[in-house]
Amino acid sequence: MNDIHNHPTIEKHTITKKQYIIIFSIMGVVLLLDQLSKFIITQTMQMNQSISLSSFFSLTYITNTGSSFGSLQGYNQLLIWVIILFIGFILYYLHSFEQNLFPALGLVLGGALGNLIDRIRIGAVIDFIDFKVWPVFNIADSAITIAAIIIVVLTFFWKK
């Protein structure tokens, strides 16, 4: 479908109540698990404390004022606005996404909100999952990464 300027337009889909429930239920579960896990870590561990659970896995309580892999350290205010705009973009264009992406969008929204709450509340993101060969991360980060993988697979490798 093209508009009068011969540019493709975004096809809008009708979103059912069930689909909204799926998206926002997944978002809510991710947000709850993320914030609950961070609460438990902050209540039971000291900052920079690490508890080794195996030779390759630890719980390590740190905070991160930057983005993924420690980039953009000290740009918390900018990242808050980027996350807010990102969440707004997804919600505004929700009707334009393929419906098979809705569970992944729920993961992204839950993860983004979880880290946004940390940034607003304490000025940094709480991280604690430590595989020692990868930067320390949290449940919100995991949800966003899983969503990104799902979106790539469904977009580029899944036949309709």
Beta strands, then each sheet from edge to edge (+ up, - down):
strand 1: 50-52
strand 2: 58-64
strand 3: 125-130
sheet 1: 1+ 2- 3+
end
